[in-house]
Amino acid sequence: QVELVESGGGLVQPGGSLRLSCEASGSISSIDTMGWYREAPGKQREVVAAISSGGTTNYADSVKGRFTISRDNGKNTVYLQMNSLKPEDTANYYCIADDGSWGQGTQVTVSS
């Protein structure tokens, strides 16, 4: 397993954008699928996006067309570009890997 460290969260107004980063302590080249999930108080955990080593992406219906996941194996980093943010996107966002690794999370708050 690798250690995953998320960054890029913060407070943003509705309609705004944020870019989350997930940096791994080791190589992610051999990790097939990496992704992001989110947790908010009173809500079910939701996997919002995933990306395979071949670049195939999948998104939750709630974020399709607004979020984009990408990975840079050379930098051992996975990104989540979030546009047109809504208050319901407010949550703690976690990076995950299919080797069982996950990060400590970064808080995203969408509020005016």
Secondary structure by P-SEA (a helix, b strand, c coil): cbbbbbcccccccccbbbbbbbbbccccccccccbbbbbcccccccccccccccbbbbbcccccccbbbbbcccccbbbbbbcccccccccbbbbbccccccccbbbbbbcc
